[in-house]
């Protein structure tokens, strides 16, 4: 009888471990990202973003905006370029759950007069999972 109980417990533990491994946090898919600008954390923009398995992403909300990302453990880092306004962004976040990651961002605009980047915006963001399936890239 004890052998059956031990076997059942081991089987249950194995199923639990395999289930948690198959649902590990990943940014791959469609996310709704909302920004909150400093000082005061006032609402900035909402942006639907598709993260691809090849380490790139594209924006649904702002066609042409795109960048690279990588994940290390539960941390995610992303860079961005937006051709609509020439902004460059960097995002640094961490998964709070499989369906939410949050963090900080900063934006830069290349100043044509000084030839140096100017900080355009900084703040926090939340990214909420929408779907593993992404709509087509709207950029031409």
QUISULFEN-V160052 format. One record per pair of residues at least 4 apart in sequence whose ideal C-beta (glycine too) atoms are under 6 Angstrom apart, sorted by the first residue. I is the first residue (numbers start at 1). J is the second residue. D is the distance in whole Angstrom. If there is no record, write none. Layout:
# QUISULFEN-V160052
((I	J	D) (I	J	D))
This chain:
# QUISULFEN-V160052
((23	98	6) (25	74	6) (25	95	4) (25	98	5) (27	51	4) (27	76	6) (28	51	5) (28	53	5) (29	131	6) (29	132	4) (30	50	5) (30	130	4) (30	131	5) (30	134	5) (31	49	5) (31	127	5) (31	129	6) (32	48	6) (32	128	5) (32	130	6) (33	47	5) (33	49	6) (33	125	6) (33	127	5) (34	46	5) (34	126	5) (35	44	4) (35	45	6) (35	123	6) (35	125	5) (36	41	4) (36	43	6) (36	123	5) (36	124	5) (37	42	5) (37	44	5) (37	121	6) (37	123	4) (38	122	5) (38	123	5) (47	59	6) (47	61	5) (48	60	4) (48	61	5) (49	57	5) (49	59	5) (50	58	6) (50	134	4) (51	57	5) (52	56	5) (55	68	6) (55	69	6) (55	70	6) (56	68	6) (57	67	6) (57	69	6) (58	66	5) (58	137	5) (59	65	4) (60	135	6) (63	138	4) (63	139	5) (64	83	5) (64	139	5) (65	82	4) (67	78	6) (67	79	5) (67	80	4) (68	79	5) (69	78	4) (70	77	6) (71	76	5) (74	94	5) (74	95	4) (75	94	5) (76	93	5) (76	101	6) (77	92	6) (78	91	4) (79	90	6) (80	89	4) (81	88	6) (82	87	5) (86	109	6) (87	107	5) (87	109	6) (88	108	5) (89	105	6) (89	107	5) (90	106	6) (91	105	4) (92	103	5) (92	104	5) (93	101	5) (93	102	6) (93	103	3) (94	103	6) (95	101	5) (96	100	5) (96	102	6) (99	129	4) (100	128	6) (101	127	5) (102	126	5) (104	124	6) (105	125	5) (106	122	4) (107	120	4) (107	121	4) (108	117	4) (109	118	5) (109	120	5) (110	117	6) (111	116	6) (111	118	5))
